[in-house]
Amino acid sequence: MHESDSFIHEVSEEVRRDRFYAFLRRWGWLIGAVLVLIIGGAAVHEWRKARMQAAAEAAGDAMRAA
């Protein structure tokens, strides 16, 4: 009984792995694209925020100098 349980477990694991790889082959590009968009969007947001902060500081310095 032990050998058949081990065999069934091993086959089930292989089937699970094959299904996972099939899922990644089908949808992996989409998952990657979504991750790139999220990370890129966050980077652009932070860049714009830093640019606006620098512009506000420059305007404040100009007002203080006047």
C-alpha positions as CSV (number, residue, x, y, z in Angstrom):
1,M,0.0,0.0,0.0
2,H,2.8,2.4,0.8
3,E,4.4,2.2,-2.6
4,S,1.1,2.8,-4.4
5,D,0.4,5.8,-2.2
6,S,3.8,7.2,-2.9
7,F,3.3,6.6,-6.6
8,I,-0.1,8.4,-6.6
9,H,1.4,11.3,-4.6
10,E,4.3,11.6,-7.1
11,V,1.9,11.5,-10.1
12,S,-0.4,14.0,-8.5
13,E,2.6,16.3,-7.9
14,E,3.7,16.0,-11.5
15,V,0.1,16.8,-12.8
16,R,0.0,19.8,-10.5
17,R,3.4,21.0,-11.7
18,D,2.3,20.5,-15.4
19,R,-0.8,22.5,-14.8
20,F,1.1,25.3,-13.1
21,Y,3.6,25.5,-16.0
22,A,0.7,25.5,-18.5
23,F,-0.9,28.4,-16.6
24,L,2.4,30.3,-16.7
25,R,2.9,29.7,-20.4
26,R,-0.6,31.0,-21.0
27,W,-0.9,33.9,-18.6
28,G,2.7,34.6,-17.6
29,W,3.1,37.4,-20.1
30,L,0.1,39.1,-18.8
31,I,1.2,38.8,-15.2
32,G,4.6,40.2,-16.2
33,A,3.0,43.1,-18.1
34,V,0.8,44.0,-15.1
35,L,3.8,44.0,-12.8
36,V,5.7,46.2,-15.2
37,L,2.8,48.6,-15.4
38,I,2.4,48.8,-11.6
39,I,6.1,49.3,-11.0
40,G,6.4,51.8,-13.9
41,G,3.3,53.7,-12.7
42,A,4.7,54.0,-9.2
43,A,8.0,55.2,-10.5
44,V,6.4,57.8,-12.7
45,H,4.2,58.9,-9.8
46,E,7.2,59.3,-7.5
47,W,9.2,61.1,-10.2
48,R,6.3,63.6,-10.8
49,K,5.9,64.1,-7.1
50,A,9.6,64.9,-6.7
51,R,9.5,67.2,-9.8
52,M,6.6,69.2,-8.3
53,Q,8.4,69.4,-4.9
54,A,11.5,70.8,-6.6
55,A,9.4,73.3,-8.5
56,A,7.6,74.4,-5.3
57,E,10.9,74.8,-3.5
58,A,12.3,76.8,-6.4
59,A,9.2,79.1,-6.4
60,G,9.5,79.5,-2.6
61,D,13.2,80.4,-2.9
62,A,12.4,82.9,-5.6
63,M,9.7,84.5,-3.4
64,R,12.0,84.6,-0.4
65,A,14.8,86.2,-2.5
66,A,12.5,88.9,-3.8
